[in-house]
């Protein structure tokens, strides 16, 4: 069964310092164990890029350097399929 993953899940999964990271990690693990195929749409990739590459803001942006985004994307792509 397919499960479309929201951009907020990607963001929390990519940020190990976020308070919700353990919750998201466990949820992703459980879904995969239960046989779900996790997917993101191309729109999720655009939204993810926009958030992680913007200047840091206390409430919303991660402020990750562009070079680091590829590494984060690699981690996320290890658990997800991209539906374009």
Secondary structure, DSSP 8 states (H G I E B T S, - for coil): -EEE--HHHHHHHH-TTSTTHHHHHHHHHHHHHTT-EEEEEHHHHHHHHHHHTS---TTS-----HHHHHHHHHHHHTT-EEE-
